[in-house]
Amino acid sequence: MRRKFFMAKFQIIFSDLDGTLLNSAHHVPADTAQVLRVLQRRGIPFVIVTARMPAAAYPLQAEIGTRGPLIAYGGALALDEGRRPILSLRLSPEDTEAVRDFMHRQAFDAACSVYADDNWYAENPADPRIVDESRITGVPVLPLSSAPTGLHPHKIFYITQKASAPAAIQALQTQFKNLTISYSGWGHIEIMHPQATKAEGMKSICAHLGISLTKALAFGDSLNDVSMLSAAGLGVAVDNAPLEVKKTADRVCSSNEQEGVKQTLEKLFDI
């Protein structure tokens, strides 16, 4: 486990959603939400950091009962407390088409989506994997054929078989060395602007609020959380995270099902 000096007091909290803050039912446990509201009353912002689109994160902010900045699309889009963009990193139409053309020529069985601003487009909205994703996030999907010409998306998203995801990621990383290719688990592959990481989103929020990164506390569980855990003053991996994620963290807490985020916050903030 990575060791580094950190301050005892933190001024801002960042957390991934799926596999970290949320339980297996894709909700925020009530006791965890209560702790986050207590911290908000103390003046400590809570920032959701997710690969999801903003529209899929807003209901969870409401479920928690807080409203603050938000990082979406794995760091490609950061919004302030008024939902105005602080950071917006987009793919070019040329890169978007190149990625889609490359994946069409591969043997991977992958469902393709493209996200821009708060719009979700899918090559095949009727694909069961897309239908299930829409059910989980509560966000409707549009056919990609209806997207405007020359679209500059924040993210290209593929859902493939978990077993074939590593090979698909390797193929994409070999072909597109100029783009960010990340894996968020469950066979989910994200392709974004080369500067788009959760750490970049976190840095933009901290700069906007005038808070040092050394005062930031971050929680995560997946490979796309590593940059954020490494950049924060204290990076905490939940126990259900893969070993390679745990090795980059300063601490490991209990799993998402055991409300590890809540337990850690109660200890650190004496709640």
LOKOL-189133 format. One record per atom (N, C-alpha, C): x, y, z; residue in three letters. Coordinates in steps of 0.001 Angstrom, whole numbers, plus 500000, padded with zeros to 6 digits. Example, Ala and Ser with C-alpha at 12.3 -4.5 7.8 and 13.67 -1.06 7.14 Angstrom:
<tifis>
513190494310507800Ala
512300495500507800Ala
513200496700507800Ala
512850497750507080Ser
513670498940507140Ser
512900500030507870Ser
</tifis>
This chain:
<tifis>
500846498807500000Met
500000500000500000Met
500884501246500000Met
500541502250499183Arg
501315503475499090Arg
501226504248500395Arg
502367504788500838Arg
502402505582502065Arg
502819507004501732Arg
502192507983502335Lys
502628509368502182Lys
502069510193503329Lys
502664511351503556Phe
502234512234504628Phe
500907512871504258Phe
499991512937505183Phe
498725513609504918Phe
498265514329506176Phe
497485515378505953Met
496986516173507061Met
495794515476507702Met
495593515742508987Ala
494507515085509716Ala
493149515648509323Ala
493127516891508848Lys
491849517526508516Lys
491716517671507007Lys
490531517384506502Phe
490264517478505077Phe
489138518473504836Phe
489216519149503711Gln
488263520205503404Gln
487305519860502277Gln
487505518714501616Ile
486645518307500517Ile
486734516795500347Ile
485618516188499941Ile
485550514735499779Ile
485123514411498358Ile
485849513504497712Phe
485523513015496378Phe
485258511520496466Phe
484241511052495764Ser
483975509608495772Ser
483411509122494451Ser
483954507993494012Asp
483359507243492920Asp
481985506740493366Asp
481153506367492413Leu
479818505859492731Leu
479762504335492744Leu
479667503747491546Asp
479439502305491426Asp
480606501502491995Asp
480279500616492948Gly
481299499788493574Gly
482006500455494735Gly
481732501739494959Thr
482387502480496048Thr
481356503038497015Thr
480614504045496580Leu
479604504668497438Leu
478284503899497394Leu
477940503400496206Leu
476643502733496025Leu
476711501268496448Leu
475575500751496894Asn
475493499326497201Asn
475128498548495935Asn
474920497252496070Ser
474644496423494900Ser
473291496724494268Ser
472436497442494983Ala
471148497862494431Ala
471263499208493717Ala
472488499736493629His
472784501004492942His
472163502202493654His
472117502133494977His
471624503246495786His
472650503615496854His
472499504838497383Val
473341505284498497Val
472682504829499792Val
473366504050500622Pro
472761503632501896Pro
472350504850502727Pro
471249504735503414Ala
470695505874504160Ala
471666506420505196Ala
472368505534505912Asp
473299505995506943Asp
474481506736506326Asp
474930506285505149Thr
476014506978504454Thr
475560508372504034Thr
474360508475503507Ala
473821509776503104Ala
473721510726504288Ala
473333510199505442Gln
473216511020506639Gln
474570511601507045Gln
475618510798506982Val
476966511268507323Val
477404512365506358Val
477128512193505073Leu
477508513207504085Leu
476761514519504314Leu
475524514440504751Arg
474764515666505055Arg
475343516368506284Arg
475761515600507257Val
476404516190508448Val
477656516946508038Val
478439516354507164Leu
479685517001506729Leu
479400518238505891Leu
478353518197505086Gln
477993519381504312Gln
477610520538505238Gln
476910520217506314Arg
476548521276507274Arg
477783521850507956Arg
478850521074507995Arg
480121521560508541Arg
480920522351507507Arg
480381522466506294Gly
481065523232505257Gly
482035522430504426Gly
481917521104504439Ile
482818520234503677Ile
482069519715502454Ile
482451520158501258Pro
481736519728500048Pro
481954518234499770Pro
480912517610499215Phe
481014516233498750Phe
480837516233497240Phe
481801515648496542Val
481813515663495079Val
481711514240494548Val
480659513974493797Ile
480544512701493080Ile
481510512702491909Ile
482256511617491760Val
483198511455490651Val
482820510159489947Val
482355510257488726Thr
481781509089488081Thr
482087509047486592Thr
482036507842486039Ala
482108507689484582Ala
480747507929483948Ala
479713508038484772Arg
478358508274484272Arg
478210509683483700Arg
477106509923482989Met
476767511256482512Met
476137512053483660Met
476127513377483581Pro
475552514165484672Pro
474121513771485032Pro
473274513532484017Ala
471874513207484282Ala
471711511935485098Ala
472711511045485042Ala
472651509806485820Ala
473206509990487223Ala
473826511128487485Ala
474389511405488813Ala
473508512339489634Ala
472753513215488969Tyr
471917514166489697Tyr
470916513478490640Tyr
470254512392490212Pro
469328511735491145Pro
470019511201492396Pro
471282510838492267Leu
472015510339493431Leu
472418511488494346Leu
472704512664493779Gln
472901513842494621Gln
471634514119495423Gln
470492514012494761Ala
469218514243495446Ala
468962513183496505Ala
469350511947496218Glu
469177510857497171Glu
470008511099498429Glu
471208511647498238Ile
472069511967499375Ile
471523513182500125Ile
470981514131499361Gly
470482515358499979Gly
471509516457499988Gly
472488516350499077Thr
473505517393498948Thr
473511517875497501Thr
474015519084497314Arg
474199519589495955Arg
475502520361495915Arg
476413519847495130Gly
477717520482495025Gly
478295520246493654Gly
479584520455493486Pro
480224520179492201Pro
480097518706491828Pro
480342518421490568Leu
480188517065490045Leu
481239516818488971Leu
481822515626488998Ile
482753515209487948Ile
482117514033487213Ile
481923514189485907Ala
481280513157485091Ala
482240512674484003Ala
481837511610483337Tyr
482603511057482223Tyr
484064510789482594Tyr
484289510309483804Gly
485636509928484219Gly
486632511065484241Gly
486139512301484354Gly
487025513460484422Gly
487003514320483172Gly
486244513921482158Ala
486162514726480934Ala
485274515953481116Ala
484408515930482136Leu
483505517061482390Leu
483406517303483890Leu
483719518524484315Ala
483572518923485719Ala
482634520116485773Ala
481641520025486659Leu
480625521061486787Leu
480673521677488175Leu
480409522980488270Asp
480386523627489571Asp
479046523381490255Asp
478851523986491416Glu
477630523756492189Glu
476380524273491473Glu
476550525142490487Gly
475434525622489675Gly
475285524854488376Gly
476015523738488270Arg
476005522855487086Arg
476549523547485841Arg
477467524494486056Arg
478157525149484950Arg
479513524485484742Arg
479955524305483491Pro
481231523624483230Pro
482435524386483766Pro
483284523666484470Ile
484594524174484885Ile
485656523605483967Ile
485459522350483586Leu
486381521629482703Leu
485552520832481712Leu
485884520911480433Ser
485163520161479408Ser
486156519718478350Ser
486454518422478348Leu
487435517849477421Leu
486706516914476466Leu
486752517246475179Arg
485972516507474187Arg
486872515804473174Arg
486349514717472619Leu
486995514035471512Leu
486648514735470207Leu
487536514663469248Ser
487241515224467935Ser
486327514270467166Ser
485563514778466198Pro
484751513886465357Pro
485606512846464634Pro
486835513252464241Glu
487722512332463532Glu
488160511177464417Glu
488533511462465662Asp
488919510397466592Asp
487721509503466910Asp
486565510112467038Thr
485357509340467334Thr
485071508324466244Thr
485119508763464999Glu
484866507865463881Glu
485954506812463754Glu
487198507198464036Ala
488310506236463937Ala
488151505110464961Ala
487752505466466182Val
487546504451467219Val
486401503523466835Val
485289504085466403Arg
484138503261466036Arg
484469502347464855Arg
485165502869463861Asp
485538502063462704Asp
486466500921463116Asp
487415501222463996Phe
488347500192464475Phe
487596499086465203Phe
486696499453466106Met
485967498447466879Met
485021497625466006Met
484484498229464949His
483621497482464033His
484385496366463333His
485706496577463181Arg
486529495593462474Arg
487128494535463409Arg
486835494644464706Gln
487347493680465668Gln
486313492590465936Gln
486784491519466578Ala
485903490379466860Ala
485148490527468179Ala
485398491607468908Phe
484760491788470206Phe
483263492068470044Phe
482467491411470840Asp
481030491666470862Asp
480786492807471837Asp
480736494030471329Ala
480661495213472192Ala
479538496132471760Ala
478785496617472733Ala
477713497581472488Ala
478288498991472620Ala
478105499797471593Cys
478732501124471530Cys
477763502250471878Cys
478236503180472729Ser
477510504407473047Ser
478444505599472894Ser
477867506748472629Val
478615508007472540Val
477879509031473399Val
478628509739474252Tyr
478035510729475164Tyr
478580512125474855Tyr
477686513087474799Ala
478086514482474619Ala
477197515364475476Ala
477821516216476284Asp
477074517041477243Asp
476186516114478084Asp
474880516292478038Asp
474001515412478811Asp
473126514565477890Asp
473699514188476747Asn
472987513362475777Asn
473705512025475604Asn
472910510968475538Trp
473436509611475385Trp
472887509022474095Trp
473826508648473208Tyr
473473508044471932Tyr
474051506629471867Tyr
473309505694471326Ala
473784504316471170Ala
473605503872469733Ala
474572503070469253Glu
474444502528467903Glu
473182501673467789Glu
472894500916468857Asn
471696500079468877Asn
471004500218470232Asn
470073501162470363Pro
469411501370471657Pro
468668500140472174Pro
468346499200471275Ala
467602498009471687Ala
468509496888472177Ala
469831497068472086Asp
470754496054472596Asp
470454495832474081Asp
470314494588474532Pro
469970494334475946Pro
470933494982476942Pro
472202495102476568Arg
473169495722477468Arg
472903497219477611Arg
472485497849476536Ile
472130499268476583Ile
470838499460477360Ile
469881498576477128Val
468607498635477849Val
468839498503479348Val
469721497587479742Asp
470010497384481162Asp
470715498597481759Asp
471646499186481008Glu
472347500386481479Glu
471358501529481678Glu
470405501658480773Ser
469386502700480897Ser
468516502463482125Ser
468210501194482395Arg
467411500861483581Arg
468157501233484859Arg
469452500939484911Ile
470249501215486110Ile
470394502719486340Ile
470690503455485271Thr
470966504889485420Thr
469695505738485399Thr
468598505188484858Gly
467366505950484773Gly
467385507021483704Gly
468278506877482724Val
468429507882481679Val
468026507287480332Val
467196507989479555Pro
466817507478478232Pro
467972507586477240Pro
467968506685476250Val
469029506661475248Val
468455506978473879Val
469218507697473074Leu
468814508082471729Leu
469610507285470694Leu
469067507060469508Pro
469853506388468470Pro
470990507293467992Pro
472147506709467767Leu
473300507498467336Leu
473023508170465990Leu
472168507577465203Ser
471815508168463904Ser
471147509537464047Ser
470627509834465242Ser
469961511122465473Ser
470907512193466004Ser
472167511829466251Ala
473140512790466787Ala
473486513836465735Ala
473788515058466147Pro
474144516100465187Pro
475439515769464446Pro
475559516232463238Thr
476774516032462454Thr
477946516751463111Thr
479106516117463080Gly
480293516734463663Gly
480293516740465176Gly
479685515727465779Leu
479583515646467235Leu
480965515570467885Leu
481159516369468939His
482386516333469750His
482028515702471101His
482111514395471236Pro
481660513749472472Pro
482652513873473623Pro
482119513734474825His
482965513656476010His
483492512232476228His
482731511249475712Lys
483131509860475966Lys
482529508921474932Lys
483330507921474535Ile
482831506764473807Ile
482835505610474798Ile
481771504841474805Phe
481576503814475838Phe
481230502487475181Phe
481966501441475576Tyr
481681500098475080Tyr
481364499176476251Tyr
480316498388476087Ile
480007497329477039Ile
480303496006476343Ile
481247495252476878Thr
481624493976476310Thr
481626492911477391Thr
481969491699477025Gln
482068490638478021Gln
483245490917478950Gln
483050490662480243Lys
484113490929481209Lys
485388490182480847Lys
485250488943480338Ala
486418488127480011Ala
487205488681478828Ala
486511489339477906Ser
487191489856476714Ser
487618491311476855Ser
487217491973477943Ala
487542493389478129Ala
489046493671478118Ala
489896492878478825Pro
491333493179478796Pro
491918493179477387Pro
491513492219476549Ala
492022492168475177Ala
491527493363474373Ala
490278493758474581Ala
489733494918473877Ala
490468496190474279Ala
490742496339475574Ile
491476497506476067Ile
492877497539475477Ile
493552496391475453Gln
494897496311474902Gln
494904496714473426Gln
493923496223472675Ala
493846496556471257Ala
493621498054471055Ala
492732498641471857Leu
492461500071471749Leu
493677500908472151Leu
494345500516473226Gln
495514501268473686Gln
496648501199472678Gln
496791500068472010Thr
497830499925470989Thr
497529500789469773Thr
496258500844469392Gln
495856501588468195Gln
495739503088468445Gln
495304503478469663Phe
495028504891469961Phe
495840505355471164Phe
497135505508470944Lys
498030505918472034Lys
497790507367472455Lys
497083508129471625Asn
496829509542471919Asn
495547509768472711Asn
494831508697473086Leu
493572508846473806Leu
493642508168475171Leu
492756508589476071Thr
492639507920477370Thr
491692506737477214Thr
492202505542477499Ile
491398504318477468Ile
491344503791478897Ile
490168503706479473Ser
490073503281480875Ser
489041502185481042Ser
489172501472482147Tyr
488266500359482459Tyr
487627500622483811Tyr
486293500570483861Ser
485590500842485114Ser
484911499602485672Ser
485305498431485167Gly
484747497184485666Gly
483519496753484883Gly
483059495549485148Trp
481829495009484551Trp
481858494980483019Trp
483050494896482402Gly
483145494904480952Gly
482955496266480323Gly
483052497341481126His
482837498704480653His
484161499358480266His
484243499806479031Ile
485452500451478504Ile
485107501870478084Ile
485932502827478505Glu
485690504232478184Glu
486854504811477397Glu
486547505556476346Ile
487557506232475529Ile
487278507721475607Ile
488323508483475990Met
488129509917476228Met
489330510719475733Met
489206512013475853His
490282512960475548His
491546512543476309His
492740512743475740Pro
493969512284476400Pro
494225512877477783Pro
493668514047478062Gln
493866514665479378Gln
492757514317480369Gln
491777513569479942Ala
490622513286480795Ala
490907512144481759Ala
491049512483483035Thr
491177511502484110Thr
490408512032485309Thr
490117511163486244Lys
489425511620487447Lys
490306512580488252Lys
491616512396488171Ala
492520513319488865Ala
492420514723488293Ala
492318514846486961Glu
492198516169486346Glu
490895516835486755Glu
489828516055486808Gly
488566516611487275Gly
488659517096488708Gly
489300516305489551Met
489468516668490956Met
490301517951491087Met
491366518052490315Lys
492211519248490360Lys
491423520493489954Lys
490576520353488939Ser
489807521519488476Ser
488804521979489536Ser
488183521044490240Ile
487237521404491303Ile
487971522068492464Ile
489092521497492862Cys
489866522079493975Cys
490343523488493632Cys
490806523680492396Ala
491253525013491986Ala
490087525996491994Ala
488933525551491547His
487733526397491520His
487328526838492925His
487473525936493891Leu
487060526232495266Leu
488200526792496117Leu
489407526841495570Gly
490552527351496321Gly
491001526416497427Gly
490903525114497193Ile
491285524100498175Ile
492501523334497660Ile
493489523133498508Ser
494685522377498124Ser
494352520897497963Ser
495021520239497018Leu
494838518800496842Leu
495226518021498096Leu
496127518577498896Thr
496525517899500131Thr
495381517837501133Thr
494354518675500919Lys
493181518689501797Lys
492027517870501226Lys
492314517124500134Ala
491271516339499474Ala
491319514886499932Ala
490148514335500188Leu
489967512936500564Leu
489208512256499439Leu
489711511113498952Ala
489092510455497794Ala
488886508970498055Ala
487768508452497519Phe
487419507035497636Phe
487200506448496238Phe
487636505187496045Gly
487425504549494759Gly
487596503042494825Gly
487272502393493703Asp
487359500932493666Asp
487910500376492359Asp
487986501192491302Ser
488339500665489988Ser
489630501273489458Ser
490109500694488347Leu
491343501182487745Leu
491226502634487313Leu
490031503067486917Asn
489893504468486512Asn
489862505417487706Asn
489926504870488928Asp
490010505698490139Asp
491447505917490604Asp
492397505178490032Val
493780505206490525Val
494370506609490480Val
494158507347489376Ser
494733508693489277Ser
494213509591490387Ser
492940509470490710Met
492320510276491760Met
492853509894493138Met
492956508604493411Leu
493463508148494702Leu
494911508590494902Leu
495682508590493821Ser
497095508971493913Ser
497276510473494101Ser
496372511280493519Ala
496521512735493584Ala
495973513344494866Ala
495051512652495523Ala
494415513200496728Ala
495360513217497920Ala
495020514075498892Gly
495788514076500133Gly
495719512736500826Gly
494564512097500749Leu
494389510735501263Leu
493503509975500292Leu
494042508911499716Gly
493292508063498799Gly
492907506764499479Gly
491617506459499474Val
491106505279500175Val
490415504353499172Val
490868503103499111Ala
490227502094498269Ala
489296501248499119Ala
488130500935498585Val
487212500032499296Val
487738498599499153Val
487354497754500084Asp
487934496414500152Asp
487576495536498961Asp
486500495861498239Asn
486127495083497062Asn
486892495504495811Asn
487816496452495948Ala
488629496898494815Ala
489650495827494443Ala
490081495772493170Pro
491154494857492778Pro
492445495190493519Pro
493327494200493631Leu
494572494374494370Leu
495403495520493820Leu
495443495673492482Glu
496271496727491899Glu
495773498117492274Glu
494469498252492548Val
493931499532493011Val
494293499747494482Val
494158498708495275Lys
494499498812496701Lys
495962499218496898Lys
496838498722496032Lys
498266499020496165Lys
498571500493495945Lys
497720501202495204Thr
497961502626494946Thr
497366503520496028Thr
496535502941496892Ala
495831503739497902Ala
496661503903499163Ala
496321504933499945Asp
496945505139501253Asp
496320504231502294Asp
495025503971502128Arg
494297503115503067Arg
493310502243502313Arg
492910501161502950Val
491833500315502449Val
490763500273503530Val
489527500565503138Cys
488412500530504091Cys
487521499324503790Cys
486459499173504522Ser
485517498081504276Ser
484876498234502902Ser
484222497191502439Ser
483644497173501099Ser
482466498136500971Ser
482023498324499738Asn
480856499182499512Asn
479605498614500174Asn
479478497295500202Glu
478311496686500840Glu
478334496879502354Glu
479529497059502926Gln
479674497288504366Gln
479753498773504701Gln
479482499615503703Glu
479505501078503879Glu
480863501563504368Glu
481901501121503656Gly
483258501517504018Gly
483490503011503980Gly
482843503708503034Val
482993505163502961Val
482454505801504245Val
481284505392504658Lys
480683505935505883Lys
481577505680507094Lys
482053504454507239Gln
482889504095508387Gln
484148504961508441Gln
484766505180507285Thr
485995505978507235Thr
485715507432507583Thr
484638507988507056Leu
484290509378507344Leu
483975509567508828Leu
483287508617509420Glu
482969508717510849Glu
484238508769511688Glu
485247507990511299Lys
486503507957512046Lys
487312509238511849Lys
487437509658510576Leu
488277510815510257Leu
487696512122510761Leu
486366512226510776Phe
485703513476511158Phe
485015513390512517Phe
485251512302513226Asp
484730512151514592Asp
483216512369514631Asp
482509511621513814Ile
481046511752513741Ile
480409510678514629Ile
</tifis>
